[in-house]
Amino acid sequence: MGLGLQRHGNKRDGKVHAVRSAINYEQALTHAAEYLKAIGSNHGLMKMTQDEARQYLIDQSVRLAQSSLDTHRRALELILGIKLERIKSEVDTVRSTRTYTKHHPEMVAVAQSERNALATRIALEAGLRAHELFTIRPIVEQAPSGHRRWKADLFRGREDWARYTVVGKGGLCREVRLSPRLASELEKTRLPKPVLVKDRGVIYQRHYDIGGGNAWSKSFTVASQRALGWSNGGHGLRHSYAQARLDDYQSAGYVYHDALAHVAQELGHFSPHTTEVYLR
């Protein structure tokens, strides 16, 4: 703490100079400690790893506005003595989107070009973000992140589906599943060699000739407005995925909290409470 010291001339001393900042940091760190308990971590806040801190920020990005998310990041950097990647908040996107009914996504896909329609079907079936469509690869070519503790019984009811992985926010690589039919359609678009594509300032290596990123998102919105007369955006497909998979797990006998925890990991989150944002 550096309360009472002028911030001018002391910006790089690694201390908090304002009472309001101190309160905000305390609240952020309390929440981070509670998060560690919720995900079953067996150590306290001071031993939080960089990977855990990154995943915490990714999880909070669906419920915290950018300014608050940045406060949580700075608080963790200060207390842990590390530098963390700035994660972009999804609050505006998540709040503005809602789940589609069962037949709506296919109606939208029919109104799209072939490559964007396939991307829409994949995004729905695997619960993908727009940019994750660029990163999809068979699991034998791209393994899930090894620093996370993945549940052994994920993808209940989809045990025989094709196994792929995608790279999400913060570089987290997670497994996703596609039905045999859709996997077959995807493999028909396999590129002879990967190509680089730039989306929103980030460069991705693409292995399939399908839509993705901002161009796909715009295509989805336009097609939805044409086919349905309205649009909840491509991100609404993640809402639909979350609801459908929660129903699948509960139908298989999982209690609500356990079902939610499994869906959270399938979406690339680790806090069940975070995933509830997609179920509103």
Secondary structure, 3 states (H helix, E strand, C coil): CCCCCCCCCCCCCCCCCCHHHHHHHHHHHHHHHHHHHHCCCCCCHHHCCHHHHHHHHHHHCCCCCHHHHHHHHHHHHHHHCCCCCCCCCCHHHHHHCCCCCCCHHHHHHHCCCHHHHHHHHHHHHHCCCCHHHHHCEECCCCCCCCCCCCCCCCCCCCCCCEEEEEECHHHCEEEEEECHHHHHHHHCCEEEEEEEEEECCEEEEEEECCCCHHHHHHHHHHHHHHHCCCCCCCCHHHHHHHHHHHHHHHHCCCCHHHHHHHHHHHHCCCCHHHHHHHHC
